[in-house]
Amino acid sequence: MKTLNTSGKRKTAIARATLREGKGRVRINSVPLEVYSNEIIRMKISEAIALAPGAIDGIDVDIEVSGGGVMGQAEAARTALGRGILGWTNDPKIKETYLTYDRTLLVNDSRQKEAKKPHCHGARARFQKSYR
């Protein structure tokens, strides 16, 4: 039985996807995609499926997501799913479609939170002076 493991990251969210032969089900943290969270997040994740119609038939996808916020997890799961579909099918047309639509379907977003500096409120904010 063929299996494929892929991953996706966004900010501090990490998604690990396992693809195996099955009936075309997609589960995120053991919850079916059809009932997962709210509609915007479902649409965001299912973009990878919509851009490659028929590619998910006969594949079961289990995605485990941890860390980050709701939208970060959705985008990490979306990247893991897109990479998984591409790795399973090895179709150059799907790769070109994904890259022209949105590059983050295949490539992790490398942007991270800027570090807080010592003796300051945040990454850029400074303490105000009350004199002069």
Secondary structure, DSSP 8 states (H G I E B T S, - for coil): --EEEEEEEETTEEEEEEEEESSS-EEETTEEGGGSS-HHHHHHHHHHHHHSTTTTTTEEEEEEEESS-HHHHHHHHHHHHHHHHHHHH--HHHHHHHHHH-GGGTS-B--------TTSSSSS--------
